Amino acid sequence: MEQGKSGRALVVGGDSLVGSELQVHCRKLGWTVEATSRRTEMPGAVFLDLGDPDFTPVQRGTYDVAFVCAAITSMQACQSDPARSRRINVDNTLDLMRRLADRGTHLVFLSSSQVFDGETPLPDEAAPTAPKNEYGAQKLAVEQAIERQKLPAAVLRVTKVLADRPVGVFKGWFEALAKGQPVQAATNMALSPVMVADVAAAAERLATGRHRGVWHLGSSDDIGYFDAARLMAERRHLPLSLVQGEELTDAQVPEIYRHRYVTLGCEKIARTLPMPVRRARDILDALFAGFPR
Ligand SMILES: NC(=O)c1ccc[n+]([C@@H]2O[C@H](COP(=O)([O-])OP(=O)(O)OC[C@H]3O[C@@H](n4cnc5c(N)ncnc54)[C@H](OP(=O)(O)O)[C@@H]3O)[C@@H](O)[C@H]2O)c1
């Protein structure tokens, strides 16, 4: 597909955070977008369950590009059932990607900074991988198969993807602080955030340019969870004194889910696509400013 020309896209995992944003982003650019779902009630969705896949509905379509977002994304779920999660996240994902590639579809696979062990600051795309948990190992297995099988795919490794509304830990803090309740935020864990809109834009540009290889996207630095909670309180005029710091123990968050260095080296994507690589504090500042009043 030529740069600037719209085409036909398939979003695999249309109900996911990234997949939902990709649909909006690509439709705004004039693309025809179809999305897979496990929800039979979703109008227009192409049914696909990677746990027990029937690829017939997907193979009825012709797509210029496909964004592979569907996965078991809970690291704990992958760890506790490696066989089932590997079947979905690796074997059946690769089977789908091969079928799409055979029909001329260019692929963008959503991978993760969990392919690293987090012991090296700012790893670039060529840095040695060493996943510490099953989720990261599964992402790496797909990446390696893409390379081995020469699939027409870009691998987009992202850090912590944030929605533009309060979800997860941010929702918990926001609601508690608004009710005047204290919150505990980790003093010994950090995040490298990236907004979902930036992930969608990067994935689309990789697809449009028919790029291959590995690409990193995150923020240019990290921010501790305690500092993030304090920033939220300040930004929303919520009581700062209710934000309490807590050193997380291994019992709360096992070592295999923690990275000393969470930020990826993102020069390649910044230079080539180009994509903005924003400061962690600026990302959170803009995010918190947009939270509901
Ligand atoms: N979010 C992050 O911070 C982050 C960071 C690094 C990498 N990534 C990667 O980026 C991609 C998108 O992440 P996300 O956070 O947007 O995902 P998400 O919101 O957690 O959604 C995951 C999607 O996968 C689908 N799925 C799970 N099992 C499936 C199965 N057996 N068959 C078909 N679909 C299945 C889910 O379908 P249901 O809705 O039906 O359950 C859901 O739509 C994932 O590959 C993820 O690993 C995300």
Ligand as a Chemical Component Dictionary entry (heavy atoms), coordinates in Angstrom:
data_LIG
# 
_chem_comp.id                   LIG 
_chem_comp.type                 NON-POLYMER 
_chem_comp.pdbx_formal_charge   0 
_chem_comp.three_letter_code    LIG 
# 
loop_
_chem_comp_atom.comp_id 
_chem_comp_atom.atom_id 
_chem_comp_atom.alt_atom_id 
_chem_comp_atom.type_symbol 
_chem_comp_atom.charge 
_chem_comp_atom.model_Cartn_x 
_chem_comp_atom.model_Cartn_y 
_chem_comp_atom.model_Cartn_z 
_chem_comp_atom.pdbx_ordinal 
LIG N1  N1  N 0  -1.525  -2.929  27.206 1  
LIG C1  C1  C 0  -0.219  -2.915  27.368 2  
LIG O1  O1  O 0  0.326   -2.219  28.246 3  
LIG C2  C2  C 0  0.653   -3.748  26.449 4  
LIG C3  C3  C 0  2.039   -3.700  26.645 5  
LIG C4  C4  C 0  2.855   -4.446  25.800 6  
LIG C5  C5  C 0  2.302   -5.224  24.796 7  
LIG N2  N2  N 1  0.950   -5.268  24.657 8  
LIG C6  C6  C 0  0.403   -6.144  23.617 9  
LIG O2  O2  O 0  -0.409  -5.372  22.751 10 
LIG C7  C7  C 0  -1.529  -6.159  22.331 11 
LIG C8  C8  C 0  -2.809  -5.416  22.686 12 
LIG O3  O3  O 0  -2.821  -5.210  24.094 13 
LIG P1  P1  P 0  -4.114  -4.633  24.810 14 
LIG O4  O4  O 0  -3.707  -4.171  26.158 15 
LIG O5  O5  O -1 -4.787  -3.717  23.887 16 
LIG O6  O6  O 0  -4.975  -5.977  24.971 17 
LIG P2  P2  P 0  -6.245  -6.191  25.909 18 
LIG O7  O7  O 0  -7.016  -4.923  26.042 19 
LIG O8  O8  O 0  -5.819  -6.909  27.141 20 
LIG O9  O9  O 0  -7.131  -7.184  25.027 21 
LIG C9  C9  C 0  -6.680  -8.452  24.661 22 
LIG C10 C10 C 0  -7.575  -8.916  23.542 23 
LIG O10 O10 O 0  -7.198  -10.248 23.186 24 
LIG C11 C11 C 0  -8.384  -10.989 23.009 25 
LIG N3  N3  N 0  -8.203  -12.398 23.247 26 
LIG C12 C12 C 0  -7.803  -13.026 24.368 27 
LIG N4  N4  N 0  -7.864  -14.348 24.208 28 
LIG C13 C13 C 0  -8.318  -14.556 22.948 29 
LIG C14 C14 C 0  -8.635  -15.707 22.195 30 
LIG N5  N5  N 0  -8.518  -16.937 22.703 31 
LIG N6  N6  N 0  -9.079  -15.567 20.939 32 
LIG C15 C15 C 0  -9.252  -14.330 20.405 33 
LIG N7  N7  N 0  -9.006  -13.195 21.070 34 
LIG C16 C16 C 0  -8.549  -13.323 22.339 35 
LIG C17 C17 C 0  -9.352  -10.424 24.024 36 
LIG O11 O11 O 0  -10.644 -10.773 23.640 37 
LIG P3  P3  P 0  -11.890 -10.656 24.646 38 
LIG O12 O12 O 0  -12.175 -9.190  24.711 39 
LIG O13 O13 O 0  -12.939 -11.466 23.980 40 
LIG O14 O14 O 0  -11.428 -11.233 25.948 41 
LIG C18 C18 C 0  -9.051  -8.932  23.930 42 
LIG O15 O15 O 0  -9.826  -8.315  22.929 43 
LIG C19 C19 C 0  -1.399  -7.504  23.023 44 
LIG O16 O16 O 0  -0.807  -8.411  22.156 45 
LIG C20 C20 C 0  -0.485  -7.214  24.180 46 
LIG O17 O17 O 0  0.237   -8.361  24.575 47 
LIG C21 C21 C 0  0.124   -4.550  25.450 48 
# 
loop_
_chem_comp_bond.comp_id 
_chem_comp_bond.atom_id_1 
_chem_comp_bond.atom_id_2 
_chem_comp_bond.value_order 
_chem_comp_bond.pdbx_ordinal 
LIG N1  C1  SING 1  
LIG C1  O1  DOUB 2  
LIG C1  C2  SING 3  
LIG C2  C3  SING 4  
LIG C2  C21 DOUB 5  
LIG C3  C4  DOUB 6  
LIG C4  C5  SING 7  
LIG C5  N2  DOUB 8  
LIG N2  C6  SING 9  
LIG N2  C21 SING 10 
LIG C6  O2  SING 11 
LIG C6  C20 SING 12 
LIG O2  C7  SING 13 
LIG C7  C8  SING 14 
LIG C7  C19 SING 15 
LIG C8  O3  SING 16 
LIG O3  P1  SING 17 
LIG P1  O4  DOUB 18 
LIG P1  O5  SING 19 
LIG P1  O6  SING 20 
LIG O6  P2  SING 21 
LIG P2  O7  DOUB 22 
LIG P2  O8  SING 23 
LIG P2  O9  SING 24 
LIG O9  C9  SING 25 
LIG C9  C10 SING 26 
LIG C10 O10 SING 27 
LIG C10 C18 SING 28 
LIG O10 C11 SING 29 
LIG C11 N3  SING 30 
LIG C11 C17 SING 31 
LIG N3  C12 SING 32 
LIG N3  C16 SING 33 
LIG C12 N4  DOUB 34 
LIG N4  C13 SING 35 
LIG C13 C14 SING 36 
LIG C13 C16 DOUB 37 
LIG C14 N5  SING 38 
LIG C14 N6  DOUB 39 
LIG N6  C15 SING 40 
LIG C15 N7  DOUB 41 
LIG N7  C16 SING 42 
LIG C17 O11 SING 43 
LIG C17 C18 SING 44 
LIG O11 P3  SING 45 
LIG P3  O12 DOUB 46 
LIG P3  O13 SING 47 
LIG P3  O14 SING 48 
LIG C18 O15 SING 49 
LIG C19 O16 SING 50 
LIG C19 C20 SING 51 
LIG C20 O17 SING 52 
# 
